[in-house]
Amino acid sequence: MESNSTLIFIISSFCLGAVLIMMRNSVPEKLKRGMASIAVVMILFAFFLILYSFFNMGSNP
């Protein structure tokens, strides 16, 4: 169950980043910096989760 929620988080964070990049002209100026900061933090955490799962791949029975 834990791997499913991790996978969903990784996919959703990358989708959020992609949507913000594609729709950067239609996002209001007041929200751009905040949403971009949240997306960067989520994507960095997703990369951390990917690396963590690779390092722990062999240790789980």
N, C-alpha and C positions, 0 to 999 in steps of 0.2 A: 504494500500500500504506500509506503514511503517513497518508493521510486516513481510511482505514478504521479504523486503530487509534485515531486521535484521536476519531472519531465514537463508537466503542465506549466509550472512556474517558468522554466527555461523557455519554452515555446512562447508563452505570453509576453515575457520581457523582451524577447527579440522581435515579436510582432509589434509591441508598443514602440520600440525604437524605429522600426521600419515605417510605421504609420506616421510617426512624427517627422521623419525625414521626407516622406512623400508629400505630406500635407503642411509643410513648414510655412507656406505662404498664406494659408487660410487660418492658422492658429493666431488668436489675438496676442498682441505684443505683451500684455500683462501676464499671460500664461506661458509664454515661450520659455523663459529662463527656468521657471519652476518645474515645468513638465520635462524639460531637457535634463535637468539635474536629477530628477527622480528616475528617468529612463536610464541615465548613465549609471546610477547606483544599482539599479535592478540588473542591468546587463553585466556589470562587474561581478555582482553576486552570483549571477547565472554562470559566468565563466569559472568562478570559484567552485560552484557546485559540480560543474562538469569535471574539473580537475580532481576534486575530492572523490568523485565516483570512480574515476580512472585509477586513482591510487588505492582505493579500497575494493577494487573489482575482485581480486583473488582471495581476499580475506573472509568474505561472506560465504557460509556454506550453502 
